[in-house]
Amino acid sequence: MSETTRSTDMTTRVTLSKVPEITVWFWVIKILCTTVGESFADWINMTIGLGLHTTALIFTVALAVVLVWQLRLDRYVPLVYWLAVVVLSVAGTLYTDILTDDLGVPLAVSTTIFAAALTVVFGVWYAREGTLSIHSIVTVPRELFYWLAVLVTFALGTAVGDWTLEITGWGPGISVLLPAGLIVLIVIGWRLGANAVLSFWLAYILTRPLGANLGDWVASSSTNRGLGLGTALTSTVFLTAIVATVIYLTATHSDVVEEREPTRPSGTPHPGRERIMLGYYGAVAVAAGVLLIWASTQPHETSATEEETGTASITTTLTPGQVSAHFPAADVTDFRTITQDTLTKVHAGDHTGAVARIKDLETAWDDDEASLRPLDETAWVVLDGRIDSALKAVRANTPDSATETQTLTALLNELQ
């Protein structure tokens, strides 16, 4: 997908464009970057245990450093450009998570806030520069507008994706289909004559929930109908793919803008057709809204899963020593240590630390499911329910220390 460029100075300065050509490689690596943004942010924040605020601060500093490097260049350099996109992806995810998980802002509200912010960015950008085409990124002000828009699209895409999951209850695999389908419809619209700049930015926003949902599906355990690779391995796989793609692009220069190209097969803008296709995009948006409303009224998959495992496990009690008798001692010790650490942080009033530490339990439990569950199905189901209860208590928007203590103590008692 390429764009209509209104900038008159682009003709003479196009070889200095600071962004890549919009080829299939652009979209492939963009989706890879958004996937890393989701999985890597979770891994650094929760698995390593740095906490949401510390992780956000680290990536804000990293973002500033990378953007300064990018701004000092006089042309598009794949390594620097895509490094900036990866860091922006992680930072945008973290900023949305802070609003949702730390400040308790509803996803509907954060989606509205980021949508309004993006509208303002685009409005000021167009009023000042007369174009929103990324092929016109040949001055520092335009590049600043561009990177600000990219950051907000990541945050907006995160909020939209999470909100969709919240109201529909779709699993990681199914949730990939909606943004993927919408992107296909946008490509069709662009091919039929829709405004190229609008089409580009709509698709750009949707790659965020597509990549995030893809990352969740790959990382999630088989219980949640995922591939079970975990956040660390998922991040490694997709980062490796990004590096390989960047090396290829650096060697071939296949995404370097050398000359202006037609914006669509005919190469000629057609205002009348653009207006018709604007109505088409409106119809697609309405259809997507109707689908989400319908999905929100259906029984959620997650609820069924909780009912199947969580409720049964809470009403079932294991015999003393059942877990230790059937599960490897090293695994049981690891689970107990993490649970006790979390309980200690709860008693100390360190809510952020407790949230970060219990993520280690969730990750370890999901990673060991394939080996533990066959050893004792009943014990696994009971512990799975206990862990779910503890996770909900510790991650509550308004956590109650008594509830946290109760659920964590119950889990410790079962881990005998």
C-alpha positions in Angstrom: 0.0 0.0 0.0 1.5 3.4 -1.0 0.3 6.9 -0.6 -0.7 10.1 -2.4 1.9 12.8 -1.7 0.8 16.4 -1.7 4.1 17.9 -0.7 5.7 19.9 -3.5 9.2 19.6 -2.1 9.2 15.8 -2.1 10.0 15.6 -5.8 13.5 17.0 -5.2 14.1 15.5 -1.8 12.5 12.0 -2.1 15.8 10.2 -1.9 16.2 11.7 1.6 12.9 10.2 2.9 13.3 9.0 6.5 10.8 6.2 6.1 10.8 3.0 4.0 8.8 2.3 0.9 5.4 0.7 1.7 6.0 -2.8 0.3 4.9 -6.1 1.7 8.1 -6.1 3.8 6.9 -3.0 5.6 3.7 -4.7 6.7 5.4 -8.0 7.7 8.0 -6.3 9.9 5.4 -3.9 11.3 3.3 -6.8 12.5 6.5 -8.5 13.9 7.3 -5.3 15.8 3.8 -5.1 17.3 4.0 -8.7 18.4 7.3 -8.0 20.2 5.8 -4.9 21.7 3.1 -7.1 23.5 5.2 -10.1 24.5 8.4 -8.3 25.3 6.6 -5.7 27.5 5.0 -8.5 29.4 8.2 -10.4 29.8 10.2 -7.4 31.1 7.4 -6.1 33.3 6.2 -9.3 34.9 8.4 -12.3 34.2 11.6 -10.4 35.1 9.7 -8.6 37.8 10.8 -5.0 37.2 7.3 -3.8 37.6 5.2 -1.6 35.3 6.5 1.8 36.3 10.2 0.8 36.2 9.8 -0.9 32.8 7.9 2.1 31.4 10.7 4.5 32.6 13.4 2.3 31.1 11.7 2.2 27.7 10.9 5.9 27.8 14.6 6.6 28.2 15.4 4.1 25.5 12.8 5.7 23.2 14.3 9.1 23.7 17.8 7.8 22.8 16.7 5.9 19.7 14.6 8.8 18.4 17.5 11.2 18.8 19.6 8.7 16.8 16.9 8.5 14.1 16.4 12.3 13.9 20.1 12.8 13.4 20.2 10.7 10.3 19.6 12.3 6.9 17.9 9.3 5.3 16.2 6.1 6.0 18.4 3.5 7.7 16.5 0.1 8.3 18.3 -0.8 11.6 17.6 2.6 13.3 14.1 3.0 11.9 12.8 -0.4 12.9 14.6 -0.2 16.3 12.6 2.9 16.9 9.4 1.1 15.9 10.1 -1.8 18.2 10.8 0.6 21.2 7.7 2.6 20.4 5.7 -0.5 20.3 6.8 -1.6 23.8 6.4 2.0 25.2 2.9 2.4 23.7 1.9 -0.9 25.2 3.3 0.1 28.6 1.5 3.5 28.6 -1.8 1.8 28.0 -1.1 -0.8 30.6 -0.4 2.0 33.2 -3.7 3.6 32.4 -5.6 0.3 32.6 -3.8 -1.7 35.3 -2.4 0.9 37.5 -4.8 3.9 37.3 -7.9 1.8 36.7 -9.0 3.7 33.6 -11.6 1.6 31.7 -10.5 0.4 28.3 -13.4 2.2 26.7 -12.2 5.5 28.2 -8.6 5.0 27.3 -9.6 4.0 23.7 -11.5 7.3 23.5 -8.7 9.3 24.9 -6.1 7.9 22.5 -8.5 8.2 19.5 -9.0 11.9 20.4 -5.2 12.3 20.9 -4.5 10.8 17.4 -7.2 13.1 15.9 -5.4 16.1 17.4 -2.0 14.9 16.2 -3.3 14.4 12.6 -5.2 17.7 12.7 -2.2 19.8 13.8 0.1 17.8 11.4 -2.1 18.5 8.4 -2.8 22.1 9.3 1.0 22.8 9.6 2.3 20.6 6.7 -0.6 20.1 4.3 -0.1 16.4 4.1 -0.2 13.2 6.2 1.7 11.2 3.7 4.6 9.3 5.2 6.5 9.7 1.9 6.8 13.4 2.7 8.9 12.8 5.9 11.8 14.9 4.7 11.9 17.6 7.4 12.4 17.4 11.2 9.0 18.8 12.1 7.3 16.2 9.8 9.3 13.5 11.3 8.4 14.5 14.8 4.7 14.5 13.9 5.2 11.1 12.3 6.8 9.5 15.3 4.2 11.1 17.7 1.4 9.6 15.5 3.1 6.2 15.5 3.4 6.2 19.3 -0.3 7.2 19.7 -1.4 4.5 17.2 0.4 1.9 19.2 -1.3 3.0 22.4 -4.7 3.2 20.6 -4.2 -0.2 19.0 -3.4 -1.7 22.4 -6.5 -0.2 24.0 -8.7 -1.2 21.1 -7.4 -4.7 21.1 -7.7 -5.2 24.9 -11.2 -3.7 24.9 -12.3 -6.0 22.1 -11.1 -9.0 24.1 -12.8 -7.7 27.3 -16.2 -7.3 25.7 -16.1 -10.4 23.5 -14.3 -12.9 25.7 -12.6 -14.3 22.5 -9.6 -16.5 22.9 -6.1 -15.5 21.5 -6.6 -17.4 18.3 -10.0 -16.2 17.4 -9.1 -12.6 18.3 -6.6 -12.5 15.5 -9.3 -12.9 12.9 -11.1 -9.5 13.4 -8.1 -7.2 12.8 -6.8 -9.4 10.1 -10.2 -9.4 8.3 -10.5 -5.6 8.7 -7.0 -5.1 7.2 -8.0 -7.3 4.2 -11.2 -5.1 3.7 -9.0 -1.9 3.9 -6.7 -3.3 1.2 -9.7 -4.0 -0.9 -11.0 -0.5 -0.3 -7.6 1.0 -1.3 -7.5 -1.1 -4.4 -11.0 0.1 -5.4 -10.0 3.8 -5.0 -10.2 4.8 -1.3 -7.9 7.6 -0.1 -4.4 6.0 0.1 -3.3 8.1 3.2 -6.5 7.2 5.1 -6.1 3.6 4.1 -2.5 3.5 5.2 -3.2 4.9 8.7 -6.3 2.7 9.3 -4.3 -0.4 8.4 -1.4 0.9 10.5 -3.6 1.2 13.6 -5.1 -2.3 13.1 -1.7 -4.0 12.9 -1.3 -3.3 16.6 -4.2 -5.5 17.8 -3.3 -8.0 15.1 0.3 -8.3 16.2 -0.6 -8.3 19.9 -3.3 -11.0 19.5 -0.9 -13.0 17.4 1.8 -12.8 20.2 -0.8 -13.7 22.8 -1.8 -16.8 20.8 1.8 -17.9 20.3 2.7 -17.3 24.0 -0.5 -18.6 25.7 -0.7 -22.1 27.1 -2.6 -24.8 25.4 -5.3 -24.4 28.1 -6.0 -21.0 26.6 -5.8 -22.6 23.1 -2.4 -21.1 22.4 0.8 -22.6 21.2 2.4 -22.4 24.7 5.7 -20.9 23.8 5.7 -18.4 26.6 6.5 -14.7 26.5 10.3 -15.1 26.6 10.5 -17.6 23.7 7.8 -15.7 21.7 9.8 -12.5 22.1 13.0 -14.3 21.0 11.4 -15.8 17.9 9.9 -12.6 16.7 12.9 -10.5 17.5 15.0 -13.0 15.5 12.6 -12.6 12.6 12.8 -8.8 12.8 16.6 -8.9 12.8 16.7 -11.3 9.8 14.3 -9.0 7.9 16.2 -5.9 8.7 19.5 -7.5 7.6 17.8 -8.5 4.3 16.4 -5.0 3.7 19.8 -3.4 4.6 21.5 -5.7 2.1 19.0 -5.4 -0.8 17.7 -1.8 -0.3 14.4 -3.1 -1.5 12.4 -0.8 0.7 14.4 2.4 0.0 12.3 5.1 -1.7 14.1 6.0 -5.0 11.3 7.6 -6.9 7.7 8.5 -6.7 5.2 5.7 -7.6 1.5 5.6 -8.5 -0.7 5.5 -5.5 -3.0 2.8 -6.9 -3.2 0.7 -10.1 -4.6 3.6 -12.2 -2.1 6.0 -10.8 -4.7 8.8 -10.9 -6.6 10.2 -7.8 -10.3 10.0 -8.2 -12.1 12.3 -5.6 -15.5 10.9 -6.5 -14.4 7.4 -6.0 -12.7 8.3 -2.8 -16.0 9.7 -1.4 -17.7 6.5 -2.3 -15.1 4.4 -0.7 -15.3 6.6 2.4 -18.8 5.4 2.7 -17.5 1.8 2.3 -15.2 2.3 5.2 -18.1 3.6 7.2 -20.1 0.5 6.4 -17.2 -1.7 7.4 -16.9 0.2 10.7 -20.6 -0.3 11.4 -20.5 -4.0 10.6 -17.5 -4.4 12.9 -19.4 -2.6 15.7 -22.5 -4.8 15.2 -20.2 -7.9 15.3 -18.7 -6.7 18.6 -22.1 -5.9 20.1 -23.3 -9.4 19.1 -20.2 -11.1 20.5 -20.5 -9.2 23.8 -24.0 -10.8 24.3 -22.8 -14.3 23.8 -21.4 -16.6 26.6 -17.7 -15.9 26.8 -15.2 -18.6 26.3 -13.2 -17.4 29.3 -16.2 -17.7 31.5 -16.8 -21.2 30.4 -13.2 -22.1 31.1 -13.4 -20.6 34.6 -16.6 -22.4 35.3 -15.0 -25.7 34.1 -11.8 -25.5 36.0 -11.9 -22.7 38.6 -15.2 -23.4 40.3 -14.7 -27.1 40.5 -11.2 -26.7 41.9 -12.2 -24.4 44.6 -14.8 -26.8 45.9 -12.3 -29.7 45.7 -9.7 -30.3 48.4 -6.5 -32.2 47.8 -5.3 -34.8 50.3 -2.2 -33.8 52.3 0.9 -34.5 50.4 -0.9 -35.3 47.1 0.9 -32.5 45.2 4.3 -33.5 46.4 3.7 -37.1 45.8 2.8 -36.7 42.2 4.6 -33.5 41.0 8.4 -33.0 40.9 9.7 -31.6 44.1 11.7 -28.9 42.3 8.6 -27.6 40.6 6.5 -27.6 43.8 9.3 -25.8 45.7 9.5 -23.1 43.0 5.7 -22.6 43.1 5.7 -22.3 46.9 8.7 -19.9 46.8 7.0 -17.5 44.4 3.7 -17.7 46.3 5.4 -17.0 49.6 7.3 -14.1 48.1 4.0 -12.7 46.7 2.4 -13.0 50.1 5.3 -11.3 51.8 5.0 -8.3 49.4 1.3 -8.1 50.1 1.9 -7.9 53.8 4.5 -5.3 53.2 2.1 -3.2 51.2 4.1 -3.6 48.0 1.3 -4.1 45.5 3.4 -3.4 42.4 6.0 -6.0 43.6 3.3 -8.5 44.4 1.7 -8.1 40.9 5.2 -8.6 39.3 6.1 -11.6 41.4 2.8 -13.5 40.9 3.3 -13.2 37.1 6.3 -15.4 37.6 3.9 -18.0 39.1 1.6 -17.7 36.2 4.4 -18.1 33.7 6.0 -21.1 35.5 2.6 -22.8 35.9 1.7 -22.4 32.2 5.2 -23.5 31.1 5.0 -26.7 33.2 1.4 -27.6 32.2 2.3 -30.1 29.6 4.5 -32.1 32.0 2.5 -31.7 35.2 -1.1 -32.2 34.1 -0.7 -35.8 32.9 0.8 -36.8 36.3 -2.3 -35.9 38.3 -5.3 -34.3 36.5 -7.2 -33.6 39.7 -4.3 -32.0 41.4 -3.6 -29.9 38.4 -7.2 -28.7 38.0 -7.4 -27.8 41.7 -4.1 -25.8 41.7 -5.0 -24.1 38.5 -8.2 -22.8 40.1 -6.3 -21.7 43.2 -3.7 -19.9 41.0 -6.5 -18.2 39.0 -8.1 -17.0 42.2 -4.8 -15.6 43.5 -4.0 -13.9 40.2 -7.4 -12.2 40.3 -7.1 -11.1 43.9 -3.6 -9.6 43.4 -4.3 -8.0 40.1 -7.6 -6.4 41.2 -7.9 -2.7 40.4 -8.7 -2.1 44.0 -6.9 -4.9 45.8 -8.0 -6.1 49.2 -5.2 -7.4 51.3 -7.4 -9.7 53.2 -8.6 -11.4 50.0 -5.1 -11.5 48.7 -3.9 -13.1 51.9 -6.7 -15.6 51.9 -6.2 -16.8 48.3 -2.4 -17.0 48.6 -2.6 -18.9 51.9 -5.1 -21.3 50.4 -2.7 -21.9 47.5 0.2 -22.5 49.9 -1.8 -25.0 51.8 -2.5 -27.0 48.6 1.2 -26.9 47.6 2.1 -29.6 50.2 
